[in-house]
Amino acid sequence: MNNNQNEDNLRNSEQDQMIDAKEEMTVTLDLMDGTSITCAIVTILTVKEQDYIVLLPLDENGENSDGEVWFYRYSENEADPNEDPELEFIEDDEEYEIVADAFDEYLDSVEFDEVMDEE
């Protein structure tokens, strides 16, 4: 897990629109070095009344071969739903670990649900 893309900005791309229910939702992050990267939205977790978004960075082929995910604090402007959501870095190691643990629990529950669905 990595969270080193300081001061990245979230902006919606045309890919954000879900055309097919099976298609992944994606966002494009503008990095400080001037490059952009497309990320799949894995989930949004709520931990201690704060929302966090889990992003899976994708390569130019739309894949992620290393399994790396990024965590950000996530908030939406409730007064203006058309405004882009805001992402903030998690700079506190303890907060980051709490979110990582919550994500591990989320993965465990998803795996459990898949096993139960197969039976």
Biopython code that builds the backbone (N, CA, C, O; Angstrom):
import numpy as np
from Bio.PDB.StructureBuilder import StructureBuilder

atoms = [
    (1, "MET", "N", (0.840, -1.171, 0.000)),
    (1, "MET", "CA", (0.000, 0.000, 0.000)),
    (1, "MET", "C", (0.881, 1.228, 0.000)),
    (1, "MET", "O", (1.920, 1.272, 0.659)),
    (2, "ASN", "N", (0.447, 2.226, -0.754)),
    (2, "ASN", "CA", (1.285, 3.396, -0.921)),
    (2, "ASN", "C", (0.435, 4.643, -0.857)),
    (2, "ASN", "O", (-0.697, 4.655, -1.341)),
    (3, "ASN", "N", (0.965, 5.679, -0.270)),
    (3, "ASN", "CA", (0.230, 6.934, -0.170)),
    (3, "ASN", "C", (1.188, 8.095, -0.392)),
    (3, "ASN", "O", (1.176, 9.060, 0.372)),
    (4, "ASN", "N", (2.028, 8.014, -1.442)),
    (4, "ASN", "CA", (3.086, 9.000, -1.593)),
    (4, "ASN", "C", (2.867, 9.990, -2.720)),
    (4, "ASN", "O", (3.824, 10.661, -3.105)),
    (5, "GLN", "N", (1.698, 10.124, -3.262)),
    (5, "GLN", "CA", (1.436, 11.063, -4.344)),
    (5, "GLN", "C", (0.949, 12.385, -3.741)),
    (5, "GLN", "O", (-0.214, 12.747, -3.918)),
    (6, "ASN", "N", (1.836, 13.121, -3.022)),
    (6, "ASN", "CA", (1.439, 14.335, -2.311)),
    (6, "ASN", "C", (0.710, 15.317, -3.192)),
    (6, "ASN", "O", (1.084, 15.557, -4.339)),
    (7, "GLU", "N", (-0.361, 15.890, -2.618)),
    (7, "GLU", "CA", (-1.144, 16.967, -3.200)),
    (7, "GLU", "C", (-1.706, 16.643, -4.575)),
    (7, "GLU", "O", (-1.817, 17.528, -5.423)),
    (8, "ASP", "N", (-2.060, 15.391, -4.804)),
    (8, "ASP", "CA", (-2.732, 15.015, -6.046)),
    (8, "ASP", "C", (-4.127, 15.612, -6.034)),
    (8, "ASP", "O", (-4.717, 15.805, -4.971)),
    (9, "ASN", "N", (-4.641, 15.898, -7.185)),
    (9, "ASN", "CA", (-5.987, 16.437, -7.280)),
    (9, "ASN", "C", (-6.873, 15.438, -7.976)),
    (9, "ASN", "O", (-6.484, 14.812, -8.962)),
    (10, "LEU", "N", (-8.063, 15.300, -7.452)),
    (10, "LEU", "CA", (-9.050, 14.414, -8.055)),
    (10, "LEU", "C", (-9.822, 15.210, -9.091)),
    (10, "LEU", "O", (-10.279, 16.322, -8.824)),
    (11, "ARG", "N", (-9.962, 14.639, -10.261)),
    (11, "ARG", "CA", (-10.848, 15.264, -11.230)),
    (11, "ARG", "C", (-11.594, 14.155, -11.942)),
    (11, "ARG", "O", (-11.036, 13.091, -12.208)),
    (12, "ASN", "N", (-12.826, 14.400, -12.243)),
    (12, "ASN", "CA", (-13.624, 13.407, -12.935)),
    (12, "ASN", "C", (-13.186, 13.338, -14.381)),
    (12, "ASN", "O", (-12.810, 14.350, -14.972)),
    (13, "SER", "N", (-13.233, 12.154, -14.947)),
    (13, "SER", "CA", (-12.965, 11.969, -16.369)),
    (13, "SER", "C", (-14.217, 11.405, -17.005)),
    (13, "SER", "O", (-15.168, 11.030, -16.320)),
    (14, "GLU", "N", (-14.202, 11.352, -18.321)),
    (14, "GLU", "CA", (-15.337, 10.780, -19.023)),
    (14, "GLU", "C", (-15.546, 9.326, -18.610)),
    (14, "GLU", "O", (-16.663, 8.814, -18.674)),
    (15, "GLN", "N", (-14.482, 8.667, -18.191)),
    (15, "GLN", "CA", (-14.569, 7.267, -17.779)),
    (15, "GLN", "C", (-15.347, 7.105, -16.488)),
    (15, "GLN", "O", (-15.757, 5.995, -16.150)),
    (16, "ASP", "N", (-15.558, 8.201, -15.758)),
    (16, "ASP", "CA", (-16.263, 8.121, -14.481)),
    (16, "ASP", "C", (-17.713, 7.691, -14.656)),
    (16, "ASP", "O", (-18.319, 7.157, -13.727)),
    (17, "GLN", "N", (-18.265, 7.915, -15.827)),
    (17, "GLN", "CA", (-19.661, 7.582, -16.062)),
    (17, "GLN", "C", (-19.805, 6.082, -16.234)),
    (17, "GLN", "O", (-19.130, 5.473, -17.064)),
    (18, "MET", "N", (-20.687, 5.494, -15.447)),
    (18, "MET", "CA", (-20.879, 4.058, -15.532)),
    (18, "MET", "C", (-21.838, 3.768, -16.681)),
    (18, "MET", "O", (-23.032, 4.058, -16.596)),
    (19, "ILE", "N", (-21.303, 3.191, -17.757)),
    (19, "ILE", "CA", (-22.110, 2.851, -18.919)),
    (19, "ILE", "C", (-22.796, 1.519, -18.689)),
    (19, "ILE", "O", (-23.960, 1.333, -19.042)),
    (20, "ASP", "N", (-22.072, 0.611, -18.104)),
    (20, "ASP", "CA", (-22.565, -0.730, -17.862)),
    (20, "ASP", "C", (-22.384, -1.014, -16.376)),
    (20, "ASP", "O", (-21.362, -0.632, -15.805)),
    (21, "ALA", "N", (-23.323, -1.658, -15.748)),
    (21, "ALA", "CA", (-23.241, -1.927, -14.312)),
    (21, "ALA", "C", (-22.007, -2.742, -13.956)),
    (21, "ALA", "O", (-21.539, -2.682, -12.819)),
    (22, "LYS", "N", (-21.474, -3.496, -14.898)),
    (22, "LYS", "CA", (-20.297, -4.319, -14.629)),
    (22, "LYS", "C", (-19.000, -3.522, -14.775)),
    (22, "LYS", "O", (-17.946, -3.981, -14.333)),
    (23, "GLU", "N", (-19.058, -2.359, -15.375)),
    (23, "GLU", "CA", (-17.870, -1.551, -15.613)),
    (23, "GLU", "C", (-17.419, -0.889, -14.317)),
    (23, "GLU", "O", (-18.251, -0.449, -13.524)),
    (24, "GLU", "N", (-16.105, -0.815, -14.094)),
    (24, "GLU", "CA", (-15.575, -0.201, -12.890)),
    (24, "GLU", "C", (-15.682, 1.312, -12.969)),
    (24, "GLU", "O", (-15.550, 1.903, -14.041)),
    (25, "MET", "N", (-15.919, 1.923, -11.828)),
    (25, "MET", "CA", (-15.866, 3.377, -11.728)),
    (25, "MET", "C", (-14.396, 3.763, -11.614)),
    (25, "MET", "O", (-13.629, 3.108, -10.908)),
    (26, "THR", "N", (-14.010, 4.812, -12.302)),
    (26, "THR", "CA", (-12.626, 5.263, -12.255)),
    (26, "THR", "C", (-12.565, 6.764, -12.034)),
    (26, "THR", "O", (-13.524, 7.489, -12.296)),
    (27, "VAL", "N", (-11.419, 7.211, -11.548)),
    (27, "VAL", "CA", (-11.110, 8.630, -11.422)),
    (27, "VAL", "C", (-9.710, 8.829, -11.975)),
    (27, "VAL", "O", (-8.919, 7.890, -12.059)),
    (28, "THR", "N", (-9.421, 10.060, -12.346)),
    (28, "THR", "CA", (-8.083, 10.397, -12.807)),
    (28, "THR", "C", (-7.454, 11.332, -11.790)),
    (28, "THR", "O", (-8.028, 12.364, -11.443)),
    (29, "LEU", "N", (-6.265, 10.963, -11.311)),
    (29, "LEU", "CA", (-5.518, 11.801, -10.377)),
    (29, "LEU", "C", (-4.446, 12.542, -11.154)),
    (29, "LEU", "O", (-3.719, 11.945, -11.948)),
    (30, "ASP", "N", (-4.348, 13.854, -10.922)),
    (30, "ASP", "CA", (-3.266, 14.655, -11.481)),
    (30, "ASP", "C", (-2.162, 14.701, -10.433)),
    (30, "ASP", "O", (-2.367, 15.219, -9.335)),
    (31, "LEU", "N", (-0.995, 14.163, -10.766)),
    (31, "LEU", "CA", (0.113, 14.079, -9.819)),
    (31, "LEU", "C", (0.948, 15.351, -9.856)),
    (31, "LEU", "O", (0.883, 16.123, -10.812)),
    (32, "MET", "N", (1.729, 15.557, -8.809)),
    (32, "MET", "CA", (2.550, 16.764, -8.704)),
    (32, "MET", "C", (3.570, 16.880, -9.833)),
    (32, "MET", "O", (3.958, 17.988, -10.203)),
    (33, "ASP", "N", (4.007, 15.748, -10.383)),
    (33, "ASP", "CA", (5.008, 15.796, -11.448)),
    (33, "ASP", "C", (4.394, 16.104, -12.816)),
    (33, "ASP", "O", (5.089, 16.062, -13.832)),
    (34, "GLY", "N", (3.097, 16.411, -12.844)),
    (34, "GLY", "CA", (2.433, 16.780, -14.084)),
    (34, "GLY", "C", (1.807, 15.615, -14.832)),
    (34, "GLY", "O", (1.134, 15.817, -15.842)),
    (35, "THR", "N", (2.021, 14.406, -14.350)),
    (35, "THR", "CA", (1.417, 13.247, -15.001)),
    (35, "THR", "C", (0.048, 12.979, -14.389)),
    (35, "THR", "O", (-0.295, 13.494, -13.325)),
    (36, "SER", "N", (-0.707, 12.174, -15.080)),
    (36, "SER", "CA", (-2.017, 11.757, -14.590)),
    (36, "SER", "C", (-2.059, 10.240, -14.542)),
    (36, "SER", "O", (-1.392, 9.563, -15.325)),
    (37, "ILE", "N", (-2.840, 9.721, -13.625)),
    (37, "ILE", "CA", (-2.996, 8.275, -13.529)),
    (37, "ILE", "C", (-4.471, 7.962, -13.284)),
    (37, "ILE", "O", (-5.139, 8.618, -12.484)),
    (38, "THR", "N", (-4.956, 6.953, -13.986)),
    (38, "THR", "CA", (-6.327, 6.501, -13.798)),
    (38, "THR", "C", (-6.338, 5.457, -12.697)),
    (38, "THR", "O", (-5.485, 4.570, -12.657)),
    (39, "CYS", "N", (-7.311, 5.571, -11.806)),
    (39, "CYS", "CA", (-7.456, 4.629, -10.696)),
    (39, "CYS", "C", (-8.886, 4.104, -10.662)),
    (39, "CYS", "O", (-9.845, 4.846, -10.877)),
    (40, "ALA", "N", (-9.004, 2.821, -10.390)),
    (40, "ALA", "CA", (-10.319, 2.231, -10.150)),
    (40, "ALA", "C", (-10.705, 2.523, -8.708)),
    (40, "ALA", "O", (-9.869, 2.463, -7.806)),
    (41, "ILE", "N", (-11.974, 2.839, -8.499)),
    (41, "ILE", "CA", (-12.468, 3.043, -7.142)),
    (41, "ILE", "C", (-12.828, 1.671, -6.586)),
    (41, "ILE", "O", (-13.735, 1.008, -7.088)),
    (42, "VAL", "N", (-12.112, 1.251, -5.548)),
    (42, "VAL", "CA", (-12.360, -0.046, -4.934)),
    (42, "VAL", "C", (-13.568, 0.051, -4.011)),
    (42, "VAL", "O", (-14.510, -0.734, -4.122)),
    (43, "THR", "N", (-13.532, 1.015, -3.103)),
    (43, "THR", "CA", (-14.630, 1.205, -2.153)),
    (43, "THR", "C", (-14.444, 2.525, -1.431)),
    (43, "THR", "O", (-13.387, 3.152, -1.503)),
    (44, "ILE", "N", (-15.476, 2.925, -0.744)),
    (44, "ILE", "CA", (-15.398, 4.054, 0.186)),
    (44, "ILE", "C", (-15.752, 3.489, 1.558)),
    (44, "ILE", "O", (-16.825, 2.918, 1.751)),
    (45, "LEU", "N", (-14.833, 3.658, 2.504)),
    (45, "LEU", "CA", (-15.005, 3.148, 3.864)),
    (45, "LEU", "C", (-15.303, 4.304, 4.806)),
    (45, "LEU", "O", (-14.819, 5.418, 4.601)),
    (46, "THR", "N", (-16.088, 4.046, 5.825)),
    (46, "THR", "CA", (-16.300, 5.032, 6.880)),
    (46, "THR", "C", (-15.661, 4.486, 8.141)),
    (46, "THR", "O", (-16.009, 3.403, 8.613)),
    (47, "VAL", "N", (-14.722, 5.248, 8.682)),
    (47, "VAL", "CA", (-14.012, 4.868, 9.898)),
    (47, "VAL", "C", (-14.067, 6.060, 10.843)),
    (47, "VAL", "O", (-13.611, 7.153, 10.507)),
    (48, "LYS", "N", (-14.631, 5.841, 12.027)),
    (48, "LYS", "CA", (-14.748, 6.906, 13.037)),
    (48, "LYS", "C", (-15.361, 8.169, 12.441)),
    (48, "LYS", "O", (-14.831, 9.266, 12.615)),
    (49, "GLU", "N", (-16.474, 8.010, 11.741)),
    (49, "GLU", "CA", (-17.252, 9.091, 11.155)),
    (49, "GLU", "C", (-16.519, 9.860, 10.046)),
    (49, "GLU", "O", (-16.973, 10.935, 9.652)),
    (50, "GLN", "N", (-15.407, 9.340, 9.541)),
    (50, "GLN", "CA", (-14.670, 9.948, 8.425)),
    (50, "GLN", "C", (-14.716, 8.978, 7.254)),
    (50, "GLN", "O", (-14.505, 7.778, 7.432)),
    (51, "ASP", "N", (-14.990, 9.492, 6.050)),
    (51, "ASP", "CA", (-14.971, 8.651, 4.856)),
    (51, "ASP", "C", (-13.577, 8.608, 4.272)),
    (51, "ASP", "O", (-12.845, 9.598, 4.283)),
    (52, "TYR", "N", (-13.223, 7.435, 3.760)),
    (52, "TYR", "CA", (-11.942, 7.211, 3.091)),
    (52, "TYR", "C", (-12.224, 6.492, 1.781)),
    (52, "TYR", "O", (-13.086, 5.616, 1.717)),
    (53, "ILE", "N", (-11.499, 6.863, 0.746)),
    (53, "ILE", "CA", (-11.651, 6.199, -0.540)),
    (53, "ILE", "C", (-10.430, 5.319, -0.770)),
    (53, "ILE", "O", (-9.306, 5.698, -0.437)),
    (54, "VAL", "N", (-10.659, 4.147, -1.339)),
    (54, "VAL", "CA", (-9.587, 3.214, -1.659)),
    (54, "VAL", "C", (-9.491, 3.167, -3.176)),
    (54, "VAL", "O", (-10.454, 2.822, -3.861)),
    (55, "LEU", "N", (-8.308, 3.521, -3.695)),
    (55, "LEU", "CA", (-8.084, 3.576, -5.138)),
    (55, "LEU", "C", (-7.047, 2.548, -5.561)),
    (55, "LEU", "O", (-6.064, 2.305, -4.861)),
    (56, "LEU", "N", (-7.286, 1.955, -6.712)),
    (56, "LEU", "CA", (-6.379, 0.976, -7.300)),
    (56, "LEU", "C", (-5.782, 1.608, -8.554)),
    (56, "LEU", "O", (-6.468, 1.717, -9.571)),
    (57, "PRO", "N", (-4.498, 2.033, -8.501)),
    (57, "PRO", "CA", (-3.895, 2.664, -9.680)),
    (57, "PRO", "C", (-3.793, 1.664, -10.836)),
    (57, "PRO", "O", (-3.419, 0.507, -10.643)),
    (58, "LEU", "N", (-4.133, 2.133, -12.038)),
    (58, "LEU", "CA", (-4.133, 1.273, -13.218)),
    (58, "LEU", "C", (-3.044, 1.716, -14.188)),
    (58, "LEU", "O", (-2.742, 2.904, -14.300)),
    (59, "ASP", "N", (-2.459, 0.746, -14.888)),
    (59, "ASP", "CA", (-1.470, 1.089, -15.904)),
    (59, "ASP", "C", (-2.188, 1.480, -17.197)),
    (59, "ASP", "O", (-3.416, 1.555, -17.238)),
    (60, "GLU", "N", (-1.413, 1.725, -18.242)),
    (60, "GLU", "CA", (-1.992, 2.164, -19.517)),
    (60, "GLU", "C", (-2.914, 1.122, -20.148)),
    (60, "GLU", "O", (-3.701, 1.453, -21.035)),
    (61, "ASN", "N", (-2.829, -0.128, -19.704)),
    (61, "ASN", "CA", (-3.700, -1.192, -20.205)),
    (61, "ASN", "C", (-4.924, -1.400, -19.319)),
    (61, "ASN", "O", (-5.710, -2.320, -19.544)),
    (62, "GLY", "N", (-5.083, -0.541, -18.307)),
    (62, "GLY", "CA", (-6.223, -0.657, -17.407)),
    (62, "GLY", "C", (-6.080, -1.782, -16.406)),
    (62, "GLY", "O", (-7.078, -2.313, -15.918)),
    (63, "GLU", "N", (-4.843, -2.152, -16.092)),
    (63, "GLU", "CA", (-4.591, -3.255, -15.158)),
    (63, "GLU", "C", (-3.730, -2.779, -13.998)),
    (63, "GLU", "O", (-3.107, -1.719, -14.064)),
    (64, "ASN", "N", (-3.705, -3.575, -12.937)),
    (64, "ASN", "CA", (-2.845, -3.325, -11.785)),
    (64, "ASN", "C", (-2.185, -4.643, -11.449)),
    (64, "ASN", "O", (-2.825, -5.552, -10.921)),
    (65, "SER", "N", (-0.898, -4.747, -11.756)),
    (65, "SER", "CA", (-0.211, -6.026, -11.580)),
    (65, "SER", "C", (0.385, -6.202, -10.186)),
    (65, "SER", "O", (0.673, -7.330, -9.786)),
    (66, "ASP", "N", (0.577, -5.111, -9.434)),
    (66, "ASP", "CA", (1.232, -5.259, -8.132)),
    (66, "ASP", "C", (0.272, -5.244, -6.947)),
    (66, "ASP", "O", (0.710, -5.457, -5.816)),
    (67, "GLY", "N", (-1.017, -5.003, -7.163)),
    (67, "GLY", "CA", (-1.994, -5.039, -6.084)),
    (67, "GLY", "C", (-1.940, -3.855, -5.143)),
    (67, "GLY", "O", (-2.614, -3.857, -4.113)),
    (68, "GLU", "N", (-1.155, -2.847, -5.473)),
    (68, "GLU", "CA", (-1.014, -1.666, -4.639)),
    (68, "GLU", "C", (-2.323, -0.872, -4.627)),
    (68, "GLU", "O", (-2.954, -0.697, -5.669)),
    (69, "VAL", "N", (-2.728, -0.394, -3.451)),
    (69, "VAL", "CA", (-3.891, 0.474, -3.329)),
    (69, "VAL", "C", (-3.474, 1.733, -2.583)),
    (69, "VAL", "O", (-2.515, 1.728, -1.810)),
    (70, "TRP", "N", (-4.211, 2.809, -2.828)),
    (70, "TRP", "CA", (-3.947, 4.092, -2.171)),
    (70, "TRP", "C", (-5.170, 4.471, -1.357)),
    (70, "TRP", "O", (-6.305, 4.278, -1.794)),
    (71, "PHE", "N", (-4.930, 5.017, -0.163)),
    (71, "PHE", "CA", (-5.994, 5.493, 0.712)),
    (71, "PHE", "C", (-5.950, 7.016, 0.794)),
    (71, "PHE", "O", (-4.876, 7.610, 0.890)),
    (72, "TYR", "N", (-7.127, 7.641, 0.756)),
    (72, "TYR", "CA", (-7.253, 9.085, 0.934)),
    (72, "TYR", "C", (-8.472, 9.367, 1.799)),
    (72, "TYR", "O", (-9.444, 8.612, 1.771)),
    (73, "ARG", "N", (-8.424, 10.459, 2.573)),
    (73, "ARG", "CA", (-9.643, 10.964, 3.188)),
    (73, "ARG", "C", (-10.515, 11.449, 2.047)),
    (73, "ARG", "O", (-10.012, 11.982, 1.058)),
    (74, "TYR", "N", (-11.819, 11.266, 2.182)),
    (74, "TYR", "CA", (-12.747, 11.565, 1.098)),
    (74, "TYR", "C", (-13.905, 12.384, 1.641)),
    (74, "TYR", "O", (-14.470, 12.057, 2.685)),
    (75, "SER", "N", (-14.257, 13.451, 0.931)),
    (75, "SER", "CA", (-15.430, 14.224, 1.337)),
    (75, "SER", "C", (-16.095, 14.825, 0.104)),
    (75, "SER", "O", (-15.448, 15.133, -0.897)),
    (76, "GLU", "N", (-17.398, 14.979, 0.216)),
    (76, "GLU", "CA", (-18.181, 15.595, -0.851)),
    (76, "GLU", "C", (-18.799, 16.866, -0.310)),
    (76, "GLU", "O", (-19.104, 16.961, 0.879)),
    (77, "ASN", "N", (-18.982, 17.840, -1.179)),
    (77, "ASN", "CA", (-19.635, 19.080, -0.821)),
    (77, "ASN", "C", (-21.137, 18.854, -0.909)),
    (77, "ASN", "O", (-21.699, 18.833, -2.004)),
    (78, "GLU", "N", (-21.789, 18.685, 0.235)),
    (78, "GLU", "CA", (-23.218, 18.394, 0.250)),
    (78, "GLU", "C", (-24.041, 19.566, -0.278)),
    (78, "GLU", "O", (-25.140, 19.367, -0.797)),
    (79, "ALA", "N", (-23.518, 20.787, -0.149)),
    (79, "ALA", "CA", (-24.241, 21.964, -0.634)),
    (79, "ALA", "C", (-24.241, 22.031, -2.160)),
    (79, "ALA", "O", (-25.171, 22.568, -2.760)),
    (80, "ASP", "N", (-23.193, 21.481, -2.789)),
    (80, "ASP", "CA", (-23.106, 21.497, -4.249)),
    (80, "ASP", "C", (-22.701, 20.110, -4.747)),
    (80, "ASP", "O", (-21.513, 19.823, -4.890)),
    (81, "PRO", "N", (-23.690, 19.249, -5.010)),
    (81, "PRO", "CA", (-23.379, 17.870, -5.431)),
    (81, "PRO", "C", (-22.671, 17.782, -6.779)),
    (81, "PRO", "O", (-22.146, 16.724, -7.127)),
    (82, "ASN", "N", (-22.647, 18.879, -7.547)),
    (82, "ASN", "CA", (-21.952, 18.873, -8.840)),
    (82, "ASN", "C", (-20.462, 19.138, -8.692)),
    (82, "ASN", "O", (-19.701, 18.948, -9.641)),
    (83, "GLU", "N", (-20.039, 19.574, -7.511)),
    (83, "GLU", "CA", (-18.628, 19.843, -7.264)),
    (83, "GLU", "C", (-17.875, 18.524, -7.086)),
    (83, "GLU", "O", (-18.398, 17.575, -6.503)),
    (84, "ASP", "N", (-16.641, 18.476, -7.595)),
    (84, "ASP", "CA", (-15.833, 17.266, -7.465)),
    (84, "ASP", "C", (-15.569, 16.945, -5.998)),
    (84, "ASP", "O", (-15.377, 17.855, -5.191)),
    (85, "PRO", "N", (-15.557, 15.660, -5.646)),
    (85, "PRO", "CA", (-15.189, 15.275, -4.277)),
    (85, "PRO", "C", (-13.765, 15.724, -3.969)),
    (85, "PRO", "O", (-12.955, 15.919, -4.876)),
    (86, "GLU", "N", (-13.473, 15.882, -2.701)),
    (86, "GLU", "CA", (-12.142, 16.302, -2.277)),
    (86, "GLU", "C", (-11.406, 15.123, -1.652)),
    (86, "GLU", "O", (-11.967, 14.382, -0.845)),
    (87, "LEU", "N", (-10.144, 14.961, -2.035)),
    (87, "LEU", "CA", (-9.281, 13.933, -1.447)),
    (87, "LEU", "C", (-8.209, 14.618, -0.626)),
    (87, "LEU", "O", (-7.661, 15.642, -1.035)),
    (88, "GLU", "N", (-7.908, 14.049, 0.538)),
    (88, "GLU", "CA", (-6.841, 14.561, 1.387)),
    (88, "GLU", "C", (-5.915, 13.414, 1.761)),
    (88, "GLU", "O", (-6.351, 12.279, 1.953)),
    (89, "PHE", "N", (-4.638, 13.729, 1.860)),
    (89, "PHE", "CA", (-3.670, 12.718, 2.257)),
    (89, "PHE", "C", (-3.810, 12.363, 3.716)),
    (89, "PHE", "O", (-4.206, 13.184, 4.543)),
    (90, "ILE", "N", (-3.479, 11.136, 4.012)),
    (90, "ILE", "CA", (-3.439, 10.652, 5.384)),
    (90, "ILE", "C", (-1.974, 10.711, 5.793)),
    (90, "ILE", "O", (-1.181, 9.842, 5.431)),
    (91, "GLU", "N", (-1.626, 11.739, 6.547)),
    (91, "GLU", "CA", (-0.222, 11.932, 6.922)),
    (91, "GLU", "C", (0.125, 11.273, 8.243)),
    (91, "GLU", "O", (1.296, 11.016, 8.521)),
    (92, "ASP", "N", (-0.877, 10.998, 9.058)),
    (92, "ASP", "CA", (-0.663, 10.391, 10.366)),
    (92, "ASP", "C", (-0.574, 8.873, 10.213)),
    (92, "ASP", "O", (-1.504, 8.248, 9.702)),
    (93, "ASP", "N", (0.535, 8.277, 10.650)),
    (93, "ASP", "CA", (0.745, 6.828, 10.516)),
    (93, "ASP", "C", (-0.326, 6.019, 11.235)),
    (93, "ASP", "O", (-0.779, 4.993, 10.729)),
    (94, "GLU", "N", (-0.732, 6.481, 12.418)),
    (94, "GLU", "CA", (-1.748, 5.751, 13.176)),
    (94, "GLU", "C", (-3.088, 5.746, 12.426)),
    (94, "GLU", "O", (-3.753, 4.714, 12.339)),
    (95, "GLU", "N", (-3.473, 6.903, 11.890)),
    (95, "GLU", "CA", (-4.716, 6.986, 11.124)),
    (95, "GLU", "C", (-4.633, 6.085, 9.890)),
    (95, "GLU", "O", (-5.594, 5.391, 9.557)),
    (96, "TYR", "N", (-3.476, 6.100, 9.213)),
    (96, "TYR", "CA", (-3.287, 5.269, 8.026)),
    (96, "TYR", "C", (-3.450, 3.787, 8.374)),
    (96, "TYR", "O", (-4.093, 3.041, 7.635)),
    (97, "GLU", "N", (-2.868, 3.362, 9.497)),
    (97, "GLU", "CA", (-2.975, 1.962, 9.918)),
    (97, "GLU", "C", (-4.417, 1.578, 10.240)),
    (97, "GLU", "O", (-4.845, 0.463, 9.944)),
    (98, "ILE", "N", (-5.159, 2.494, 10.841)),
    (98, "ILE", "CA", (-6.565, 2.233, 11.153)),
    (98, "ILE", "C", (-7.355, 2.016, 9.860)),
    (98, "ILE", "O", (-8.185, 1.111, 9.777)),
    (99, "VAL", "N", (-7.090, 2.848, 8.860)),
    (99, "VAL", "CA", (-7.773, 2.707, 7.567)),
    (99, "VAL", "C", (-7.342, 1.415, 6.881)),
    (99, "VAL", "O", (-8.175, 0.713, 6.307)),
    (100, "ALA", "N", (-6.056, 1.094, 6.933)),
    (100, "ALA", "CA", (-5.564, -0.148, 6.325)),
    (100, "ALA", "C", (-6.222, -1.362, 6.984)),
    (100, "ALA", "O", (-6.594, -2.315, 6.300)),
    (101, "ASP", "N", (-6.365, -1.328, 8.300)),
    (101, "ASP", "CA", (-7.037, -2.425, 9.004)),
    (101, "ASP", "C", (-8.501, -2.527, 8.593)),
    (101, "ASP", "O", (-9.022, -3.626, 8.404)),
    (102, "ALA", "N", (-9.164, -1.376, 8.454)),
    (102, "ALA", "CA", (-10.573, -1.375, 8.028)),
    (102, "ALA", "C", (-10.696, -1.943, 6.614)),
    (102, "ALA", "O", (-11.655, -2.651, 6.307)),
    (103, "PHE", "N", (-9.726, -1.634, 5.756)),
    (103, "PHE", "CA", (-9.751, -2.175, 4.402)),
    (103, "PHE", "C", (-9.534, -3.682, 4.416)),
    (103, "PHE", "O", (-10.180, -4.409, 3.661)),
    (104, "ASP", "N", (-8.636, -4.155, 5.263)),
    (104, "ASP", "CA", (-8.425, -5.604, 5.397)),
    (104, "ASP", "C", (-9.720, -6.292, 5.845)),
    (104, "ASP", "O", (-10.068, -7.358, 5.337)),
    (105, "GLU", "N", (-10.427, -5.679, 6.794)),
    (105, "GLU", "CA", (-11.710, -6.233, 7.236)),
    (105, "GLU", "C", (-12.719, -6.233, 6.093)),
    (105, "GLU", "O", (-13.483, -7.186, 5.936)),
    (106, "TYR", "N", (-12.722, -5.172, 5.299)),
    (106, "TYR", "CA", (-13.608, -5.100, 4.131)),
    (106, "TYR", "C", (-13.294, -6.247, 3.166)),
    (106, "TYR", "O", (-14.201, -6.920, 2.677)),
    (107, "LEU", "N", (-11.998, -6.465, 2.894)),
    (107, "LEU", "CA", (-11.609, -7.559, 1.993)),
    (107, "LEU", "C", (-12.038, -8.909, 2.545)),
    (107, "LEU", "O", (-12.514, -9.768, 1.803)),
    (108, "ASP", "N", (-11.868, -9.094, 3.864)),
    (108, "ASP", "CA", (-12.300, -10.346, 4.495)),
    (108, "ASP", "C", (-13.796, -10.551, 4.328)),
    (108, "ASP", "O", (-14.238, -11.664, 4.040)),
    (109, "SER", "N", (-14.584, -9.496, 4.503)),
    (109, "SER", "CA", (-16.042, -9.627, 4.392)),
    (109, "SER", "C", (-16.459, -9.901, 2.953)),
    (109, "SER", "O", (-17.405, -10.652, 2.715)),
    (110, "VAL", "N", (-15.764, -9.300, 1.990)),
    (110, "VAL", "CA", (-16.075, -9.545, 0.582)),
    (110, "VAL", "C", (-15.763, -10.996, 0.231)),
    (110, "VAL", "O", (-16.545, -11.650, -0.459)),
    (111, "GLU", "N", (-14.618, -11.504, 0.703)),
    (111, "GLU", "CA", (-14.255, -12.897, 0.446)),
    (111, "GLU", "C", (-15.253, -13.839, 1.095)),
    (111, "GLU", "O", (-15.629, -14.847, 0.497)),
    (112, "PHE", "N", (-15.692, -13.527, 2.316)),
    (112, "PHE", "CA", (-16.681, -14.351, 3.004)),
    (112, "PHE", "C", (-17.984, -14.368, 2.219)),
    (112, "PHE", "O", (-18.585, -15.425, 2.026)),
    (113, "ASP", "N", (-18.428, -13.181, 1.760)),
    (113, "ASP", "CA", (-19.660, -13.093, 0.979)),
    (113, "ASP", "C", (-19.560, -13.909, -0.298)),
    (113, "ASP", "O", (-20.531, -14.555, -0.692)),
    (114, "GLU", "N", (-18.397, -13.893, -0.957)),
    (114, "GLU", "CA", (-18.220, -14.668, -2.189)),
    (114, "GLU", "C", (-18.293, -16.157, -1.907)),
    (114, "GLU", "O", (-18.885, -16.905, -2.685)),
    (115, "VAL", "N", (-17.700, -16.598, -0.804)),
    (115, "VAL", "CA", (-17.746, -18.007, -0.430)),
    (115, "VAL", "C", (-19.177, -18.417, -0.143)),
    (115, "VAL", "O", (-19.614, -19.488, -0.566)),
    (116, "MET", "N", (-19.917, -17.570, 0.576)),
    (116, "MET", "CA", (-21.304, -17.886, 0.904)),
    (116, "MET", "C", (-22.172, -17.927, -0.355)),
    (116, "MET", "O", (-23.085, -18.747, -0.452)),
    (117, "ASP", "N", (-21.892, -17.045, -1.316)),
    (117, "ASP", "CA", (-22.658, -17.035, -2.559)),
    (117, "ASP", "C", (-22.422, -18.286, -3.391)),
    (117, "ASP", "O", (-23.312, -18.727, -4.119)),
    (118, "GLU", "N", (-21.214, -18.867, -3.284)),
    (118, "GLU", "CA", (-20.885, -20.064, -4.050)),
    (118, "GLU", "C", (-21.595, -21.296, -3.514)),
    (118, "GLU", "O", (-21.806, -22.257, -4.253)),
    (119, "GLU", "N", (-21.972, -21.281, -2.228)),
    (119, "GLU", "CA", (-22.593, -22.467, -1.607)),
    (119, "GLU", "C", (-24.038, -22.583, -1.910)),
    (119, "GLU", "O", (-24.689, -23.525, -1.459)),
]
sb = StructureBuilder()
sb.init_structure("model")
sb.init_model(0)
sb.init_chain("A")
sb.init_seg("    ")
for serial, (resi, resn, name, xyz) in enumerate(atoms, 1):
    if name == "N":
        sb.init_residue(resn, " ", resi, " ")
    sb.init_atom(name, np.array(xyz, "f"), 0.0, 1.0, " ", f" {name:<3s}", serial, name[0])
structure = sb.get_structure()
